[in-house]
Amino acid sequence: MAPEVYGRIERGEFMPSVITLVNIATVLRVTPDQLLGWSEIAPRDRAPEYMRIVALLERADEASLRRFEAVLQALLATEPE
């Protein structure tokens, strides 16, 4: 992104596309909601991978969330249950 465009966004002279907004949020390690001031600011120590996983989970339906939980528990298990 050209610095001039970023400056226009910061000054409120230009509204970025959704894709640009998501890209800016990813680089800053916050969610788009947080970037827009709609929720609390996330810790900056979160890895981009963490933020992408959270974004995927927020869009998932209940069945997908259950499957993800089962896979995650299997991946993180230190001992068989």
VMD Tcl script that builds the backbone (N, CA, C; Angstrom):
set m [mol new atoms 243]
animate dup $m
set s [atomselect $m all]
$s set {name element resname resid chain x y z} {
  {N N MET 1 A 0.857 -1.167 0.000}
  {CA C MET 1 A 0.000 0.000 0.000}
  {C C MET 1 A 0.904 1.231 0.000}
  {N N ALA 2 A 0.548 2.179 -0.826}
  {CA C ALA 2 A 1.315 3.425 -0.895}
  {C C ALA 2 A 1.116 4.216 0.396}
  {N N PRO 3 A 2.181 4.845 0.892}
  {CA C PRO 3 A 2.061 5.634 2.125}
  {C C PRO 3 A 0.975 6.722 2.024}
  {N N GLU 4 A 0.796 7.279 0.833}
  {CA C GLU 4 A -0.223 8.318 0.656}
  {C C GLU 4 A -1.625 7.759 0.916}
  {N N VAL 5 A -1.864 6.543 0.452}
  {CA C VAL 5 A -3.174 5.904 0.645}
  {C C VAL 5 A -3.385 5.616 2.128}
  {N N TYR 6 A -2.357 5.092 2.777}
  {CA C TYR 6 A -2.457 4.812 4.215}
  {C C TYR 6 A -2.747 6.102 4.980}
  {N N GLY 7 A -2.078 7.176 4.605}
  {CA C GLY 7 A -2.313 8.468 5.250}
  {C C GLY 7 A -3.745 8.948 5.069}
  {N N ARG 8 A -4.300 8.756 3.870}
  {CA C ARG 8 A -5.693 9.149 3.617}
  {C C ARG 8 A -6.652 8.334 4.470}
  {N N ILE 9 A -6.340 7.048 4.656}
  {CA C ILE 9 A -7.178 6.198 5.511}
  {C C ILE 9 A -7.113 6.709 6.952}
  {N N GLU 10 A -5.895 6.985 7.429}
  {CA C GLU 10 A -5.729 7.465 8.805}
  {C C GLU 10 A -6.474 8.780 9.052}
  {N N ARG 11 A -6.492 9.650 8.050}
  {CA C ARG 11 A -7.161 10.945 8.201}
  {C C ARG 11 A -8.666 10.861 7.962}
  {N N GLY 12 A -9.157 9.692 7.612}
  {CA C GLY 12 A -10.584 9.525 7.369}
  {C C GLY 12 A -11.041 10.050 6.024}
  {N N GLU 13 A -10.112 10.242 5.105}
  {CA C GLU 13 A -10.431 10.750 3.771}
  {C C GLU 13 A -10.745 9.635 2.785}
  {N N PHE 14 A -10.448 8.413 3.167}
  {CA C PHE 14 A -10.601 7.279 2.266}
  {C C PHE 14 A -10.970 6.056 3.090}
  {N N MET 15 A -11.948 5.290 2.630}
  {CA C MET 15 A -12.356 4.062 3.313}
  {C C MET 15 A -11.769 2.879 2.551}
  {N N PRO 16 A -10.975 2.049 3.236}
  {CA C PRO 16 A -10.363 0.906 2.544}
  {C C PRO 16 A -11.400 -0.172 2.223}
  {N N SER 17 A -11.044 -1.015 1.261}
  {CA C SER 17 A -11.894 -2.166 0.969}
  {C C SER 17 A -11.813 -3.131 2.149}
  {N N VAL 18 A -12.724 -4.079 2.182}
  {CA C VAL 18 A -12.725 -5.073 3.261}
  {C C VAL 18 A -11.418 -5.861 3.244}
  {N N ILE 19 A -10.959 -6.232 2.070}
  {CA C ILE 19 A -9.710 -7.001 1.960}
  {C C ILE 19 A -8.538 -6.185 2.498}
  {N N THR 20 A -8.478 -4.901 2.152}
  {CA C THR 20 A -7.403 -4.043 2.652}
  {C C THR 20 A -7.493 -3.903 4.158}
  {N N LEU 21 A -8.697 -3.742 4.668}
  {CA C LEU 21 A -8.896 -3.625 6.114}
  {C C LEU 21 A -8.399 -4.882 6.833}
  {N N VAL 22 A -8.733 -6.045 6.304}
  {CA C VAL 22 A -8.283 -7.309 6.898}
  {C C VAL 22 A -6.757 -7.414 6.829}
  {N N ASN 23 A -6.174 -7.017 5.708}
  {CA C ASN 23 A -4.711 -7.066 5.576}
  {C C ASN 23 A -4.022 -6.140 6.574}
  {N N ILE 24 A -4.542 -4.931 6.737}
  {CA C ILE 24 A -3.971 -3.997 7.714}
  {C C ILE 24 A -4.084 -4.583 9.119}
  {N N ALA 25 A -5.249 -5.137 9.444}
  {CA C ALA 25 A -5.455 -5.733 10.765}
  {C C ALA 25 A -4.490 -6.894 10.995}
  {N N THR 26 A -4.268 -7.711 9.986}
  {CA C THR 26 A -3.351 -8.844 10.112}
  {C C THR 26 A -1.935 -8.369 10.400}
  {N N VAL 27 A -1.484 -7.363 9.671}
  {CA C VAL 27 A -0.140 -6.827 9.882}
  {C C VAL 27 A -0.004 -6.253 11.289}
  {N N LEU 28 A -1.061 -5.607 11.775}
  {CA C LEU 28 A -1.031 -5.000 13.106}
  {C C LEU 28 A -1.349 -5.992 14.223}
  {N N ARG 29 A -1.676 -7.230 13.836}
  {CA C ARG 29 A -2.013 -8.299 14.790}
  {C C ARG 29 A -3.228 -7.952 15.651}
  {N N VAL 30 A -4.255 -7.422 15.002}
  {CA C VAL 30 A -5.541 -7.159 15.646}
  {C C VAL 30 A -6.633 -7.645 14.701}
  {N N THR 31 A -7.851 -7.751 15.204}
  {CA C THR 31 A -8.966 -8.105 14.336}
  {C C THR 31 A -9.477 -6.834 13.657}
  {N N PRO 32 A -10.183 -6.967 12.546}
  {CA C PRO 32 A -10.769 -5.776 11.920}
  {C C PRO 32 A -11.674 -5.005 12.887}
  {N N ASP 33 A -12.439 -5.721 13.721}
  {CA C ASP 33 A -13.278 -5.052 14.725}
  {C C ASP 33 A -12.440 -4.199 15.659}
  {N N GLN 34 A -11.328 -4.750 16.090}
  {CA C GLN 34 A -10.457 -4.016 16.993}
  {C C GLN 34 A -9.839 -2.805 16.288}
  {N N LEU 35 A -9.477 -2.988 15.019}
  {CA C LEU 35 A -8.906 -1.892 14.251}
  {C C LEU 35 A -9.898 -0.739 14.120}
  {N N LEU 36 A -11.165 -1.072 14.013}
  {CA C LEU 36 A -12.202 -0.055 13.891}
  {C C LEU 36 A -12.674 0.478 15.240}
  {N N GLY 37 A -12.121 -0.076 16.316}
  {CA C GLY 37 A -12.491 0.396 17.647}
  {C C GLY 37 A -13.792 -0.178 18.156}
  {N N TRP 38 A -14.223 -1.314 17.618}
  {CA C TRP 38 A -15.494 -1.921 18.007}
  {C C TRP 38 A -15.361 -2.902 19.150}
  {N N SER 39 A -14.132 -3.211 19.578}
  {CA C SER 39 A -13.919 -4.133 20.685}
  {C C SER 39 A -12.577 -3.810 21.328}
  {N N GLU 40 A -12.278 -4.516 22.408}
  {CA C GLU 40 A -11.022 -4.277 23.097}
  {C C GLU 40 A -9.847 -4.611 22.190}
  {N N ILE 41 A -8.747 -3.935 22.406}
  {CA C ILE 41 A -7.542 -4.187 21.623}
  {C C ILE 41 A -6.904 -5.494 22.091}
  {N N ALA 42 A -6.526 -6.321 21.130}
  {CA C ALA 42 A -5.896 -7.611 21.438}
  {C C ALA 42 A -4.430 -7.406 21.788}
  {N N PRO 43 A -3.892 -8.297 22.572}
  {CA C PRO 43 A -2.467 -8.215 22.868}
  {C C PRO 43 A -1.655 -8.301 21.574}
  {N N ARG 44 A -0.628 -7.500 21.469}
  {CA C ARG 44 A 0.197 -7.483 20.260}
  {C C ARG 44 A 1.131 -8.686 20.175}
  {N N ASP 45 A 1.200 -9.478 21.244}
  {CA C ASP 45 A 2.102 -10.625 21.212}
  {C C ASP 45 A 1.459 -11.845 20.560}
  {N N ARG 46 A 0.244 -11.708 20.077}
  {CA C ARG 46 A -0.420 -12.820 19.396}
  {C C ARG 46 A 0.166 -12.986 18.004}
  {N N ALA 47 A 0.510 -14.214 17.677}
  {CA C ALA 47 A 1.068 -14.514 16.359}
  {C C ALA 47 A -0.006 -14.344 15.292}
  {N N PRO 48 A 0.392 -13.985 14.079}
  {CA C PRO 48 A -0.585 -13.863 12.989}
  {C C PRO 48 A -1.360 -15.166 12.775}
  {N N GLU 49 A -0.692 -16.302 12.990}
  {CA C GLU 49 A -1.367 -17.597 12.834}
  {C C GLU 49 A -2.520 -17.719 13.827}
  {N N TYR 50 A -2.295 -17.264 15.044}
  {CA C TYR 50 A -3.343 -17.288 16.075}
  {C C TYR 50 A -4.529 -16.443 15.619}
  {N N MET 51 A -4.251 -15.261 15.124}
  {CA C MET 51 A -5.319 -14.361 14.711}
  {C C MET 51 A -6.097 -14.951 13.522}
  {N N ARG 52 A -5.389 -15.620 12.606}
  {CA C ARG 52 A -6.087 -16.237 11.460}
  {C C ARG 52 A -6.978 -17.384 11.926}
  {N N ILE 53 A -6.501 -18.171 12.896}
  {CA C ILE 53 A -7.309 -19.268 13.438}
  {C C ILE 53 A -8.557 -18.719 14.117}
  {N N VAL 54 A -8.397 -17.680 14.909}
  {CA C VAL 54 A -9.544 -17.067 15.585}
  {C C VAL 54 A -10.553 -16.567 14.555}
  {N N ALA 55 A -10.073 -15.930 13.501}
  {CA C ALA 55 A -10.981 -15.430 12.454}
  {C C ALA 55 A -11.746 -16.576 11.801}
  {N N LEU 56 A -11.074 -17.706 11.570}
  {CA C LEU 56 A -11.750 -18.872 10.992}
  {C C LEU 56 A -12.806 -19.417 11.946}
  {N N LEU 57 A -12.458 -19.497 13.220}
  {CA C LEU 57 A -13.399 -20.015 14.211}
  {C C LEU 57 A -14.635 -19.136 14.337}
  {N N GLU 58 A -14.468 -17.842 14.213}
  {CA C GLU 58 A -15.600 -16.925 14.330}
  {C C GLU 58 A -16.613 -17.125 13.201}
  {N N ARG 59 A -16.158 -17.667 12.076}
  {CA C ARG 59 A -17.061 -17.896 10.941}
  {C C ARG 59 A -17.622 -19.320 10.897}
  {N N ALA 60 A -17.108 -20.196 11.760}
  {CA C ALA 60 A -17.480 -21.608 11.707}
  {C C ALA 60 A -18.859 -21.859 12.313}
  {N N ASP 61 A -19.533 -22.878 11.765}
  {CA C ASP 61 A -20.812 -23.283 12.354}
  {C C ASP 61 A -20.543 -24.223 13.534}
  {N N GLU 62 A -21.593 -24.586 14.246}
  {CA C GLU 62 A -21.444 -25.379 15.474}
  {C C GLU 62 A -20.806 -26.743 15.219}
  {N N ALA 63 A -21.200 -27.415 14.151}
  {CA C ALA 63 A -20.630 -28.736 13.849}
  {C C ALA 63 A -19.138 -28.628 13.548}
  {N N SER 64 A -18.751 -27.606 12.806}
  {CA C SER 64 A -17.330 -27.405 12.499}
  {C C SER 64 A -16.535 -27.099 13.763}
  {N N LEU 65 A -17.122 -26.325 14.670}
  {CA C LEU 65 A -16.443 -26.018 15.926}
  {C C LEU 65 A -16.203 -27.279 16.747}
  {N N ARG 66 A -17.184 -28.181 16.775}
  {CA C ARG 66 A -17.013 -29.434 17.511}
  {C C ARG 66 A -15.894 -30.278 16.901}
  {N N ARG 67 A -15.856 -30.350 15.570}
  {CA C ARG 67 A -14.792 -31.107 14.903}
  {C C ARG 67 A -13.424 -30.486 15.177}
  {N N PHE 68 A -13.357 -29.167 15.102}
  {CA C PHE 68 A -12.100 -28.482 15.364}
  {C C PHE 68 A -11.622 -28.746 16.795}
  {N N GLU 69 A -12.544 -28.700 17.741}
  {CA C GLU 69 A -12.190 -28.952 19.136}
  {C C GLU 69 A -11.605 -30.352 19.299}
  {N N ALA 70 A -12.232 -31.340 18.658}
  {CA C ALA 70 A -11.746 -32.718 18.762}
  {C C ALA 70 A -10.348 -32.853 18.153}
  {N N VAL 71 A -10.135 -32.233 17.005}
  {CA C VAL 71 A -8.822 -32.288 16.362}
  {C C VAL 71 A -7.781 -31.582 17.222}
  {N N LEU 72 A -8.125 -30.420 17.744}
  {CA C LEU 72 A -7.190 -29.665 18.573}
  {C C LEU 72 A -6.834 -30.437 19.841}
  {N N GLN 73 A -7.819 -31.048 20.471}
  {CA C GLN 73 A -7.533 -31.844 21.674}
  {C C GLN 73 A -6.598 -33.000 21.331}
  {N N ALA 74 A -6.804 -33.636 20.181}
  {CA C ALA 74 A -5.924 -34.744 19.783}
  {C C ALA 74 A -4.512 -34.247 19.508}
  {N N LEU 75 A -4.386 -33.096 18.877}
  {CA C LEU 75 A -3.061 -32.564 18.570}
  {C C LEU 75 A -2.304 -32.118 19.819}
  {N N LEU 76 A -3.025 -31.607 20.798}
  {CA C LEU 76 A -2.382 -31.076 21.988}
  {C C LEU 76 A -2.267 -32.073 23.139}
  {N N ALA 77 A -2.857 -33.235 22.957}
  {CA C ALA 77 A -2.839 -34.229 24.038}
  {C C ALA 77 A -1.404 -34.676 24.316}
  {N N THR 78 A -1.059 -34.684 25.583}
  {CA C THR 78 A 0.269 -35.164 25.975}
  {C C THR 78 A 0.202 -36.631 26.381}
  {N N GLU 79 A -0.982 -37.091 26.783}
  {CA C GLU 79 A -1.196 -38.481 27.166}
  {C C GLU 79 A -2.531 -38.938 26.614}
  {N N PRO 80 A -2.650 -40.198 26.239}
  {CA C PRO 80 A -3.958 -40.688 25.809}
  {C C PRO 80 A -4.948 -40.643 26.943}
  {N N GLU 81 A -6.200 -40.350 26.621}
  {CA C GLU 81 A -7.249 -40.283 27.669}
  {C C GLU 81 A -7.869 -41.631 27.890}
}
mol reanalyze $m
mol bondsrecalc $m
mol representation Tube
mol addrep $m
